[in-house]
């Protein structure tokens, strides 16, 4: 039971983190059309992002060394990356739903892409840090 409680704690703080850091793209998605498809895919992207970040950060699935939620030096990278993932998968899922005319495409596409894209975050953070050290 402690393992489940710990995972829920990780997911809760991941939901907070992703939702706050992705605010810029969430504002932009308010103008995206069709609103119903974008809303469905956006909600899926946010929900799956929280579960994925909580799972990866809690090391239930190992994807590398995740920064702590309050780690300030990685804040700009995480904000940009979360925004790119949430916004991109919301639009991709909405496009798939409209193209195929199938409601579930707006759920499945963002869920699969978000899970894979967020697994790469530790590598992206490491690459940005490496480039930053080279330019100093």
For each residue, the residues with C-beta under 8 A, 3 or more apart:
1: 4 5
2: 5 6
3: 6 7
4: 1 7 8
5: 1 2 8 9
6: 2 3 9 10 58
7: 3 4 10 11 54 55 58 60
8: 4 5 11 12 54
9: 5 6 12 13
10: 6 7 13 14 53 54 55 57 58
11: 7 8 14 15 50 51 53 54 55
12: 8 9 15 16 50 54
13: 9 10 16 17 54 69
14: 10 11 17 18 49 50 51 52 53 54 57 69
15: 11 12 18 19 46 49 50 54
16: 12 13 19 20 69
17: 13 14 20 21 53 69 78 82
18: 14 15 21 22 46 49 50 53 82 86
19: 15 16 22 23 26 46 50
20: 16 17 23
21: 17 18 75 78 79 82 83
22: 18 19 25 26 46 49 79 82 83 86 87
23: 19 20 26 27
24: 27 28 79 83
25: 22 28 29 83 84 86 87
26: 19 22 23 29 30 42 86
27: 23 24 30
28: 24 25 31 32 87
29: 25 26 32 38 42 87 90 91
30: 26 27
31: 28
32: 28 29 35 38 90 91 94
33: 38
34: 37 38 94 98
35: 32 38 39
36: 39 40
37: 34 40 41 93 94 97 98 106
38: 29 32 33 34 35 41 42 90 91 94
39: 35 36 42 43
40: 36 37 43 44 93 94 97 103 106 107
41: 37 38 44 45 89 90 91 92 93 94 97 106 107 109 110
42: 26 29 38 39 45 46 86 90 110
43: 39 40 46 47
44: 40 41 47 48 89 93 106 107 110 111 114
45: 41 42 48 49 85 86 89 90 93 110 114
46: 15 18 19 22 42 43 49 50 86
47: 43 44 50 51
48: 44 45 51 52 110 111 114 115
49: 14 15 18 22 45 46 52 53 82 85 86 114 118
50: 11 12 14 15 18 19 46 47 53 54
51: 11 14 47 48 54 55
52: 14 48 49 55 56 114 115 118 119
53: 10 11 14 17 18 49 50 56 57 66 118 121
54: 7 8 10 11 12 13 14 15 50 51 57 58
55: 7 10 11 51 52 58 60 61
56: 52 53 59 60 61 63 66 118 119 121
57: 10 14 53 54 66 69
58: 6 7 10 54 55
59: 56 62
60: 7 55 56
61: 55 56 119
62: 59
63: 56 66 119 120 121 122
64: 121 122 123 126
65: 122 126
66: 53 56 57 63 121 122
67: 71 74 78 125
68: 71
69: 13 14 16 17 57
70:
71: 67 68 74 75
72: 75
73:
74: 67 71 77 78 125 129
75: 21 71 72 78 79
76: 79 80
77: 74 80 81 124 125 128
78: 17 21 67 74 75 81 82 121 125
79: 21 22 24 75 76 82 83
80: 76 77 83 84
81: 77 78 84 85 121 124
82: 17 18 21 22 49 78 79 85 86
83: 21 22 24 25 79 80 86 87
84: 25 80 81 87 88
85: 45 49 81 82 88 89 113 114 117 118
86: 18 22 25 26 42 45 46 49 82 83 89 90 114
87: 22 25 28 29 83 84 90 91
88: 84 85 91 92 113 117
89: 41 44 45 85 86 92 93 109 110 113 114 117
90: 29 32 38 41 42 45 86 87 93 94 110
91: 29 32 38 41 87 88 94 95
92: 41 88 89 95 96 109 110 113
93: 37 40 41 44 45 89 90 96 97 105 106 107 108 109 110 113
94: 32 34 37 38 40 41 90 91 97 98 106
95: 91 92 98 99
96: 92 93 99 100 105 106 109
97: 37 40 41 93 94 100 101 102 103 105 106 109
98: 34 37 94 95 101
99: 95 96 105
100: 96 97 105
101: 97 98
102: 97 105
103: 40 97 106 107
104: 107 108
105: 93 96 97 99 100 102 108 109
106: 37 40 41 44 93 94 96 97 103 109 110
107: 40 41 44 93 103 104 110 111
108: 93 104 105 111 112
109: 41 89 92 93 96 97 105 106 112 113
110: 41 42 44 45 48 89 90 92 93 106 107 113 114
111: 44 48 107 108 114 115
112: 108 109 115 116
113: 85 88 89 92 93 109 110 116 117
114: 44 45 48 49 52 85 86 89 110 111 117 118
115: 48 52 111 112 118 119
116: 112 113 119 120
117: 85 88 89 113 114 120
118: 49 52 53 56 85 114 115 121
119: 52 56 61 63 115 116
120: 63 116 117 123 124
121: 53 56 63 64 66 78 81 118 124 125
122: 63 64 65 66 125 126
123: 64 120 126 127
124: 77 81 120 121 127 128
125: 67 74 77 78 121 122 128 129
126: 64 65 122 123 129 130
127: 123 124 130 131
128: 77 124 125 131 132
129: 74 125 126 132 133
130: 126 127 133 134
131: 127 128 134 135
132: 128 129 135 136
133: 129 130 136
134: 130 131
135: 131 132
136: 132 133
